[in-house]
Amino acid sequence: MPCQLVSDRLSYSRMFMLVMPLMGAIGFLKNWKILQFFAMFFIVYGMFGNAIGHLIFCIKTGGYFPGIYTSFLNLALTPVIIKKLYALK
């Protein structure tokens, strides 16, 4: 396993969470479109999708659902981050 070369504790999911945002950052700094996909994936799915998901869970449960308060922050910051990233070009 490639992860065992780095550390026994470093799993594939942790490697994914370390490498993909770095690749996205390099994509925006160097203006490489293929790597920009990774950053946009984390922003759209990780922030916006998470916010929408928590809102849906809250509506389905009919009350408080853990993470609902921070989901509003993600919902508000997603367009701001996307706009700032595209301003780097």
Rosetta blueprint (number, residue, H / E / L):
1 M L
2 P H
3 C H
4 Q H
5 L H
6 V H
7 S L
8 D L
9 R L
10 L L
11 S L
12 Y H
13 S H
14 R H
15 M H
16 F H
17 M H
18 L H
19 V H
20 M H
21 P H
22 L H
23 M H
24 G H
25 A H
26 I H
27 G H
28 F H
29 L H
30 K H
31 N L
32 W L
33 K H
34 I H
35 L H
36 Q H
37 F H
38 F H
39 A H
40 M H
41 F H
42 F H
43 I H
44 V H
45 Y H
46 G H
47 M H
48 F H
49 G H
50 N H
51 A H
52 I H
53 G H
54 H H
55 L H
56 I H
57 F H
58 C H
59 I H
60 K H
61 T H
62 G L
63 G L
64 Y L
65 F L
66 P L
67 G L
68 I H
69 Y H
70 T H
71 S H
72 F H
73 L H
74 N H
75 L H
76 A H
77 L H
78 T H
79 P H
80 V H
81 I H
82 I H
83 K H
84 K H
85 L H
86 Y H
87 A H
88 L L
89 K L
